[in-house]
Amino acid sequence: MSSKSPFTLLLTSVGSLLGQNMLDTLADRRQAVRVVGLNSLAQNPRNFHCDQAYLVPPTQDRDFLKHFEAILAKEKPDLILAGRDDDVLFLSDLKAKKPELAGQIPYGDSLCAEIMQDKLKSHDFAKSHGLPFVDSCLLDATLSRTQLEAFLKQVGFPLILKPLTGFGSNGVCILTDPDQLEALWPFKHPMLLQPYLSPPPDLAAYFSQYQQAMPLFFQIPEEHQHAFQCIIGPQGEIGEGFCAEMKLVMGRIEQVERQYHSDLLALGLNCAKAFRDLGWRGSFNLQTKRNQQQQWQIFEFSPRMTGSLSARRLLGYDELGLLLSLFAPEAAFPFDPFQSESQGLVMRSLKDDFVPYDAIRQLKDEQQWQKRSS
């Protein structure tokens, strides 16, 4: 860790929803930190809420590492936080290759990140550890009709069809009858098939309407998605767990309400211990729903903070502040103590954000932008 002042925090993919959440969570504590943001799109307004912004290729681009290392050498950040899943995998790989960066990267073993990023690997890991992950079937060229029919007999319809990797429900589809599945045969690109947990009771009515005429804008309500979040400290200590229920509108979280299910809290802590023992450190998240028997079924793990980060702070869980206190205690970063109960819920609404043309031009032309001193 650097002893320079001020404490410098580097945020990758600062233009993401998580990037916005990190900036929002830091907003009233910016006097304690200097924020450097990386992003691949110049016009994103979140770039210009940083003290210093850099325009870089996407993380998967082969030129990203060259840009990243140059920025590291110049900025010498005290801590680096990921804005997307791909960034976590990149950083955990980099930490393994360059141990001298270990103190700047608050993430664990890259194998854990790979497992959490790949939903089939997540399923297999959970099952091998006795953790209740939703039944999953890999759809690829090796799957036989007999195997598929056996899975369908076990879980029935409706079903969720999703890519093996990804975030934000991108590429996720709902299948309601065998004809839709038959139309996909043979399966050229690997996908994962899972039962649709806790579907809305009027799901059939939605599909009936869509078959008559497709609305220009539409969604299927998502109101019973639950999450567990905690931090695994540098020495493997597992902090307080936080549970919440989310309401999604058009795929985005619009409402977050804290939950106190003891069985969900116990499940989350058991999962955190399993990944801790495999070498994971830093933020840990799981997404879950109840099945028809009212049992929790995990459908996703995540190795990072999520798009509800700022909502969790309002509900009594200052995850970012706690993470900084654990992985950079010398910074003496101010953080809110954990609250055992919340006195309300969080409703999210859109806001306007002005983006100056000259700032965009500067970031495009020079690949960097610096906030002017006030």
N, C-alpha and C positions, 0 to 999 in steps of 0.2 A: 504494500500500500504506500502511496505517496503521502508525504507530510505537508505538501503544499496546501495553500489556502486560496480560493475556497475549495470545498469538496466537489469534485467533478463527477457527474453521473452521465454516462453515455447510454442513450436509448436507441436501439436498432428499430427499423420499421416504425419510426415515430408517427407516420401517417396512418397507422392502423387504428382500429377501435381501442385496442389496449394502449396504444401510444397516447391517444386522447385521455384515457382513464389515468394513465400515469401522470400526465401533465395536470389534469384536474386535481389529482390527489396531492400533487406537490405545490399547487397554486398558492396556498397560504403559508408555504414554508420555503419559498424560493430564496429568501435571504440566507438560508443554510446550505444552498447547493447551487452549483453551476450546471446547467443542462445542455448537453451536446446531443443533437439528434441526427440520425441518418435516415434517408428516405430515397426512394427511386422515382418519385413524382414531384416535380418542382412546384406545382400549383397547390399542393395540399396545404391548407391553412395551419396545420399543426407544426409544420416546419418553422413557422415564424413566431411560435410561442416558445421556442428554444432560445438560449443565449447564443448558440452557434449551431448552424445547420449545414449539412453536407449532402450533396446530391451524389448518390452512389448507384451502381447497378443492382438489380435484384440479388438477393442472397445466393440463389442457385447459379447465378452467372459466374463463369470461370474467372472474370476480371474482378469479382467482388473482393477476394482476399487481398489483392494488391492495393486496392483503395482502402480497405479496412486497416491494413497494417500501416499504411502511411498516416492515416488519421490517428491511430494509436500512438505512433511515434511523436506526433505533433501535440496531441491533446493530453496524453498520459492520464486517462481517466482512472478514478479510484475504484469505480464499480461499473459493470456493463450489464444492462438488463435487456432482455429480448422482447420484441414486440410481436413476434409470430413464432409458430412451432418450428419452422425451418431455421429460424435464428437460434433457437435453443439447441438444436442438433449441431449447427455450425459451431456455436460457442463451446459446447461440451466436447466436441471433437478437437477444437483448437486448444482447449485446456489440457487435454491428454497429450497433444503433440508439443505444447509449450508450457511445461510446468511452472515456469516463471510468471505466467499469467493467472495462476490458480487463485491468488488473492483478489483478483479483479473480476472473476467469473463465478457468481454464486449459484452454480449448477453442478450436478453430479455426473455420474458415469454416462457416456454417450449411449451405451447399450440400453439403459433405462429410457432415455429420450426416444430411441428407435422403437422400443416396445410401446410407449405411450402414443407415438405418432402414427403407428400402423395399427389399425383396428383389429386385424386378424391376429397379429402378435399380442395385442392387448387381451383378446379373447383367450388365446392359448395360455398366456401368463396367468391370467385370473383363474382359469380352470385348474391349472397345475398347482395353484396355491389355495384351492378351495374357496375362491371368492366368487360371488354370484354375478357373473357377466351374462348378458343376454345371449341366448342361443344364436349361433351364427353359422352361415353356410357360405363357403367360398364358391362363387360362380366363375369358373374358368373353363378352358378347353378340356381339362381332365375330368370334369364332373360328369358322371353318368346320369341318365334319366332315373335309374333306380335309386341312386343316392338323393337326387332332388325330390323325388316323390316321397321318400321316407322322411325327409326334412319337412315337407309341406304337410304330411300327415301328422307330424309331431306338433307343429306350431300353428298351422292354418293361416287364414287371411284376416285382416290386411297385413301387408308386409312393407318393410322399409328396404329400399335398395340404395346402397351408398358406395362411394369410392373407398379404397383401402386407406387412403390418407386424405387429409384436408381438414378444413375448419369452417365454422360459420354455416353449416348445413349446405355448403356449395356442392352441387351435383347429387343431392339426396332426392329420391323419388318415392312415391307411395304406389304400391301395387294392390289392387283390390280383387283381382280374379285371375284364374289360370291363363286366360287368353293373353293378358298383358305380359306374363312371364314367358309364354310360348313365343311371343313375337321377338323376344330377345335371343332365342336359341338359334344357332350355337353361340356361346359366350366368348367373344373375341378378346375383350378387355376384362381383366379380373375385377370383380365387384363383390360386395358382401351383402348377403340377404339376411334380414333379421325380422322377427315379429314386431309389429307396430305396437309399442307399449302405450297404455292409457290413451287410446284414440278418443276423439270427441264422440259423444253418443249419437250425434246427428251426422256422422261422417258420410253415410250413404246418401243423405240429402244433398251434400255438397257435390258429390260425383254425379248425381242425377241432374243437377242444375248445369254442371259443366258439360255434360253430354248433349244438352239441348242447345246451349250457346255459351261460349267461353267469355267470361267477364274480362274487360280490359285489365283491371287490377283485381287480384283476388289472393286469398290466403286461407289456409286451414288453421284454425285456432290452436295454439300450443300453450296450455295453461298449467300443466302439472309436471314440469321439468324441475328436478331438484339437483342441487350441487353441494359438494363438500369441499372445503378449502382449508389447507394448513401449510405451515412452513416446517421443513426439516432443516435443522441448524447445521453448522459446519461439523460438529462432532456427532451428528446423528440424532440429536435431541429433537423430539417432535413437539411442536407447540400446540396451543389451543386450537381445537377444530371449530369450524364455522359452517353452519348449514343454512341453506336458503331455498326458497321456491321462486321460480321465475315465470313471468308471463311474457310470451314473445308475440310481437306484431310484425308481420312481413319479415320474419326471420331475425328480428332484432329484439333484444331485451328491453321491454318498456316498463316492467314492474318487478321489483325485488322485495321479497318479504322474508324475514328471518324465520327459521323453523327450529324446533327443539326436539326432534325425534331422537330418542336415545339409541334406537337401533340403527339409524342412519349415521349418527355420530360414531358409534362403535364400528360400523362397517368402514367408514372413512379412515378411522385410525388404524384398523387392521390392514387396509390397503396401503396406507402410508408406511407402515412397518415393513410390509413385504418389499416395497420399492427401496426403502431405507437400507434394508439388509442387502439389497443387490447393488447398492452404491449411490442411490439418488440423494441429492441435497437441493435445497432451495424450495421454491413454491411447488405445491402438489394440489391437483384438482381432479375431481371425478364428477361425471354427470350420470344421473340415474333416474329411473321412474319405477313405479310399482307395476307388477304384472296383474293378471286377473285374480291371482290368489293373494294380492296385496303384499307381495314380497318385493323387496328392492332388487332391481336388475340394473347393473352398471352397463352403460353403453359407450362410455368414453372416459379415458384418462387424459390428463393434460399436464405437461411438465413446466407450466408457467403460470403467472398471474393471468386473469381473464378479463373480459370486457365488463365485468361487474365489480371491478376493483374499487372504483370510487363509491359505488353504492354500498359496498361492504364497510367502507370506512364510516359512512354516515350511519350505518347500523351497528357500529361498535367494534369493528374489526379493522384496525389500521394495518393492513398486511404489508404495504410498502414500507411504512415506518418501522414495523417490527423486523422486516427483512434487513433493512439497513442497520438496525441496532445489533443484529446478530452477526452479519457478515462484514460490517465496517464500524465496530464499536468506537473506534478512535474518532469518528466523525461527530459523535455526540449529537446525532440527528434527532430533532424533536419528534416524538411519536405519541399517539394517544394510547393510554392503557386499555387493555382488553375489557370490554363490557360483557357481562354474562347475559344481559337482556337488552332488547331494543325497544324503544318507546314509540315506534312508528314503522312505516314502510317507505320505500323509495319509488317515486314515479319519475320516469325519464321523459324529457321532451327535447325537441330539436331547438337549436339556437343558430342565429346568423353569425357569420365570421367573415369579416372583410379581409381580402387578400390584395395588397398593393401590386400593381403591374411591375413597378420597378424592382420590387423584392423578388418576384418570380423571374424577371429577366436576369437579375444578378445571379441568382442561384443556378439558372440554366447556363449562363455564359461562363461563370467562374467556378461552378460546382461547389460553391460555399457562400454562406450568408451569415453576417454577424449582427446581433442586436445592437442598436446604437445606445450608448450610455445616456441615461436620463439626467 
